[in-house]
Amino acid sequence: MEIYKRISSGNLIRWSIFYFLPVFVTASEVSLQETVEGFIGGSAVLPCSPEEPPITIQDIHVRWKIKYMQNVYEIINGQVSVEEQDQQYKNRVESFPEEYLRGNFSIKLYNLQHTDAGEYTCYIFMKNKSEDRSVELLIKEKSD
């Protein structure tokens, strides 16, 4: 909508009024985020499951990253791959292979350090679709 007003010099001033319409996003379009707490030197399980469990683990690729950059862990066709794993996570991460067919691609991170705190994202690539889940890991000092 536009409004015009004549000012004393005879010129017209045009004002534009914009209407803001609310935009609603359905839950299926939003990546859900969880928060997990861990303690220095301890371990933490970071959960990851697709909306529906896979029929087969073939053709499924799961990649865990922290801060969208560092590779933490990878599962390709039901096999763990640490080829591209960031050095910081070597020998400190495991998954639960017996749970893959149930759709559980969670990881357990050991010997937690302050530098492990942050947002982890689990990317699940399947034949016809992909999903991602975010987990915020908070690291606390052990209290005596």
C-alpha positions in Angstrom: 0.0 0.0 0.0 1.3 3.4 -0.8 0.3 6.7 0.7 0.9 10.1 -1.0 1.1 13.4 0.9 1.5 16.9 -0.7 3.9 19.0 1.3 3.9 22.9 1.3 6.4 23.2 -1.6 3.8 21.3 -3.8 6.0 18.2 -4.0 4.5 14.8 -3.4 6.1 12.5 -0.8 5.4 8.8 -1.2 5.4 6.4 1.7 5.2 2.7 1.3 3.7 0.5 4.0 4.8 -3.1 4.1 2.8 -5.8 5.7 4.7 -8.6 7.3 3.0 -12.0 7.1 4.0 -14.7 9.6 5.7 -17.7 8.1 5.1 -21.0 9.7 7.6 -23.9 9.3 6.5 -27.4 9.9 8.5 -29.7 12.2 9.6 -31.9 9.3 11.6 -29.0 7.9 13.4 -28.1 11.1 16.4 -29.9 12.5 15.8 -30.7 16.1 18.5 -30.0 18.6 19.3 -31.8 21.8 21.6 -30.9 24.6 24.0 -33.4 26.3 26.2 -32.7 29.3 29.5 -34.4 30.0 32.3 -34.0 32.5 36.1 -33.5 31.9 37.7 -37.0 31.5 34.3 -38.7 31.3 32.2 -39.8 28.3 29.0 -38.7 26.6 26.6 -40.4 24.2 25.4 -38.1 21.4 22.1 -39.4 20.0 21.2 -39.7 16.3 18.3 -41.5 14.7 16.4 -40.9 11.5 12.6 -40.4 11.5 12.2 -44.0 10.3 14.6 -46.8 10.9 16.3 -48.1 7.7 15.2 -51.4 6.1 18.8 -52.2 5.3 22.0 -50.4 6.3 23.3 -50.7 2.7 23.3 -47.4 0.9 23.3 -45.5 4.2 26.0 -43.0 5.0 26.2 -41.3 8.4 28.7 -38.5 9.0 29.2 -36.8 12.4 30.8 -33.3 12.3 31.4 -30.7 14.9 30.8 -27.0 14.1 30.0 -28.1 10.5 33.7 -28.6 9.8 35.7 -31.3 11.6 34.9 -34.9 10.9 34.2 -36.8 14.1 33.0 -40.2 12.9 31.6 -41.8 9.8 29.5 -44.9 9.1 29.4 -46.1 5.4 27.1 -49.1 4.5 27.3 -50.3 8.1 31.1 -50.0 8.4 33.0 -47.5 10.4 35.4 -45.3 8.5 38.0 -43.2 10.3 40.0 -42.3 7.1 38.9 -38.7 7.2 38.5 -38.5 11.0 40.0 -35.4 12.6 43.1 -36.2 14.7 41.5 -34.8 17.8 38.9 -37.7 17.8 41.2 -40.6 17.0 40.6 -43.6 19.3 38.0 -41.6 21.3 34.8 -42.3 19.5 32.7 -45.4 19.1 29.3 -46.3 17.8 26.8 -49.2 18.3 26.8 -51.4 15.2 24.2 -53.7 16.7 21.8 -50.8 16.8 22.2 -49.6 13.1 19.2 -51.6 11.8 17.1 -50.0 14.6 18.1 -46.6 13.2 20.5 -45.8 16.1 23.6 -44.0 14.8 24.5 -42.5 18.1 28.2 -42.1 19.1 30.0 -42.3 22.4 32.8 -39.8 22.9 35.4 -40.7 25.5 38.0 -38.7 27.6 36.1 -35.5 27.2 38.0 -32.2 27.1 36.9 -28.6 27.1 37.6 -28.4 23.3 35.0 -31.1 22.8 32.2 -28.6 23.7 30.1 -27.4 20.8 27.4 -28.3 18.3 27.7 -31.7 16.7 25.6 -32.5 13.6 24.7 -36.1 12.5 24.1 -36.2 8.8 22.2 -39.3 7.6 22.2 -39.9 3.8 19.8 -42.6 2.6 18.9 -43.7 -0.9 16.0 -41.3 -1.4 16.5 -38.7 1.3 18.7 -37.2 3.9 18.2 -35.9 7.4 20.3 -34.3 10.0 20.2 -34.0 13.8 22.1 -31.5 16.0 23.4 -32.1 19.5 24.9 -29.4 21.7 27.6 -30.9 24.0 28.3 -29.0 27.2 31.4 -29.8 29.1 31.6 -29.3 32.9 34.2 -29.7 35.5 33.9 -32.7 37.9 32.5 -31.6 41.2 34.0 -33.3 44.2 
